[in-house]
């Protein structure tokens, strides 16, 4: 009997000792034998913290502990994860300024300065100034060489002032571009021509006068935008954004254009709904010279465009819908007009944080003011007066999301119907004289006129970004353009297919290599002399570059563009430079 009591007491003491030991904190002396080197196992990040809907002041949980006496069987075979060793990071030095400069073939000189005010909670200031000059020659389609110099200068300033609830922004930009009309033409100085402009009439022009016109051009512009907006804190606030814009533009031919405008938007939240209103206006006034030559016909133009877009939005757990109208009114210009289009946008989260579908219908109104068109095609005729374009029905849809934390993607389809879309064709002059009933020949000039057409446009585009580590990233882009026009045979100078790929890789410590591959499919231009379409072959442009960071202050760089030496015509008769090499040095301070 005593033996049984002794065994029972011994068993109880063992159990109580075990439970007591598991609840105690153990203190042990640790002897350090080497420097601590941390390692962590790779793990997925948790994107969102769980939120509690229970009042913590009244919530009193009851816990119940039970001993599970039997192990739970599992058919899952766990594979050990290799530990990742932490390497010391290089110290990042935040300098206010960075300047770089270098040389290249085609007698190229370039330089750039960036200045920023860092580590300020009240304001941000930045400055970017740069210049590039090139004095090289290019070979034209008749194998003759032509000088193709250009000088590009730019300066940009941005300013931000931050308050508790509001932000003031000021952005100012200056551009100055000097270049030459170097493209192919077959105007004969010993012949006479008729100007193709109907409003001028059949005025005869000596070819020597056409060739004698100054073949240089200069574009200068200054633009400033002042913005003011509030910070969105919660749905009870009324977020708004207002911007005032002013711009001035002039060219060597004597055309001047001033513009100013005001636009903004405001949103009012109503429970799970919101009401949006976006509105604004833009004014453009163009003054032109009175040239002695009958080559150009300049027209003054004053135009105001007013837009307003009210919309009502609905927000759900995994979806949102916005329904409204896009309205545009043009006053002045070539004609007064009013355009309206529906505006519907929707998003649906198919898989949270992974895939989102979007789609809708809207209207797009494009203001083709003088400066915009001249910068779109710098070789357009100086007396251009381009009408505005309206894409009244623009259907779009697609998906976007992330395959993983390393990969993101977007794929979309756009289909639009448009009026007054503009395209560029070379200006042609009719040879004067008697040709015995045969149509008089037409000779091509190296300036471009504008032609218009209505039709539809189908665009299929996609983008994929892959960034598995901080040492490597890859970006792929692709786009298909399907033009269907009412009258023109082709969408002149518009590519059917565009493909691009860029990658950056840290090959060695402090040595980065970048590569780019761009492919533009075949395009078509209008041959005014033969009155037929002319194929501009597609091109593949392969670029490589390397950056070597010698220290936190100095770096060396080199870039080689158009390695395959493809002959690419940006515009009919205007080939771009071939193999292009640039190298330089940068300094942070």
Secondary structure by P-SEA (a helix, b strand, c coil): caaaaaaaaaaaaaaaaaaaaaabbbbbbbbbcccbbbbbcbbbbbccccccccccccbbbbbbbbbbcbbbbbcccccbbbbbbbccccbbbbbccccccccccccccccbbbbbbccccccccbbbbbbbbbbccccccccbbbbbbbbbbbbbbbbbbbcccbbbbbbbbbbbbbbcccccccccccbbbbbccccccbbbbbaaaaaacccbbbbbbbbbbbbbbbbbcccccccbbbbbbbbccccccbbbbbbccccbbbbbbcccbbbbbbbbbbbbbbbbbbcccccbbbbbbbbbbbbbbbbbbbbcccbbbbbbbbbbbbccccccbbbbbbbbbbbbbcccccbbbbcccbbbbbbbcaaaaaaaccccccccbbbbbbcccccccbbbbbcccccccccbbbbbcccbbbbbbcbbbbbbcccccccbbbbbccbbbbbbbbbbbbbbbbbbbbbccccbbbbbbbbbbbbbbcccccccccccbbbbbbbbbcccccbbbbbbbbbbcbbbbbcccccbbbbbbbbbbbbbbbbbcccccbbbbcccccccccccccccccccccbbbbbbccccc
